[in-house]
Amino acid sequence: FAGVVELQPEFPGGESAMMNFIAQNLKYPKEQLDSGIQGRVIVKFKVDTLGNVCEPTIIRGKGPALNQEAIRLVKSFPRFSPGMLNGKKVNVWFTLPIVFKLPAE
């Protein structure tokens, strides 16, 4: 579903909870960390009518290891509250940037 929904799917606890979840669960691949590789991986995924995260795909990647970690992270998301349109639950596509940033020395 690509149209306008009345109620967007929501991560449990809202957007700030999602950012916290990402920060706590992101595992920076060691080789990329050691090589100083950082950047943004953009993941597209569907939240189905049950709130499950489905079909995560990379729209813009940053190399196989970071892409794989972004997909793993998105697949580990808890169930969302589903999107609504005309009082019915609908599938909604999401685009989410996941930023791999090297820790400050």
C-alpha positions in Angstrom: 0.0 0.0 0.0 1.6 3.3 -1.0 -1.3 5.8 -0.5 -2.1 8.0 2.4 -3.0 6.3 5.6 -5.0 7.8 8.4 -2.8 6.3 11.1 0.8 5.4 10.5 2.1 2.2 12.0 3.8 3.0 15.2 6.8 1.4 16.9 5.9 0.5 20.5 6.6 3.6 22.5 6.9 5.8 19.4 9.8 7.2 17.4 12.1 7.9 20.3 11.7 4.3 21.5 12.6 3.1 18.0 15.7 5.3 18.0 16.7 3.9 21.4 16.0 0.3 20.2 18.3 0.9 17.2 21.0 2.5 19.4 20.9 -0.4 21.9 20.7 -3.3 19.4 22.9 -2.1 16.5 26.0 -4.3 16.3 28.6 -2.5 14.3 30.5 -5.2 12.3 34.0 -5.4 13.7 35.8 -5.3 10.4 34.0 -2.2 9.3 34.5 -0.6 12.7 38.3 -1.4 12.5 38.4 -0.1 8.9 36.7 3.1 9.8 33.7 2.4 7.4 30.7 4.4 8.4 27.6 5.8 6.7 23.9 5.4 6.2 22.0 2.3 5.1 18.5 2.9 3.9 16.1 0.1 4.6 12.6 -0.2 3.2 10.2 -2.6 4.9 6.5 -3.3 5.2 4.5 -3.3 8.4 1.6 -5.7 7.8 -1.9 -5.6 9.3 -0.7 -7.6 12.4 2.2 -5.1 13.0 4.9 -7.5 11.8 7.9 -6.1 10.0 8.1 -7.8 6.5 10.3 -7.9 3.4 13.1 -5.6 4.6 15.2 -4.6 1.6 18.1 -2.3 1.2 17.4 0.8 -0.9 20.8 2.4 -0.5 23.5 0.3 1.0 27.0 0.8 2.4 28.6 -2.6 1.7 27.5 -6.2 2.5 28.3 -6.3 6.2 26.6 -3.0 7.1 23.6 -3.9 4.8 23.3 -7.3 6.5 23.4 -5.8 10.0 20.7 -3.2 9.0 18.4 -6.0 7.8 19.1 -8.1 10.9 18.3 -5.1 13.1 15.0 -4.3 11.3 14.0 -7.9 11.5 14.5 -7.8 15.2 12.0 -5.0 15.7 9.1 -5.7 18.0 5.6 -5.7 16.6 4.3 -2.3 15.5 0.8 -1.1 16.0 -0.5 -1.4 12.4 -1.5 1.4 10.1 -5.1 2.3 9.6 -7.2 3.5 6.7 -10.9 4.0 6.8 -11.0 2.1 10.1 -9.3 -0.9 8.6 -5.8 -2.2 9.3 -3.6 -1.8 6.2 -0.1 -2.8 5.1 2.2 0.3 5.1 5.7 0.6 3.6 8.4 2.4 5.6 11.7 3.8 4.6 14.2 4.0 7.5 17.8 5.3 7.5 20.1 3.4 9.8 23.3 5.3 10.5 26.5 3.6 11.3 28.7 6.2 13.0 32.1 5.5 14.4 32.3 6.1 18.1 34.2 9.3 19.0 37.8 8.4 20.2 
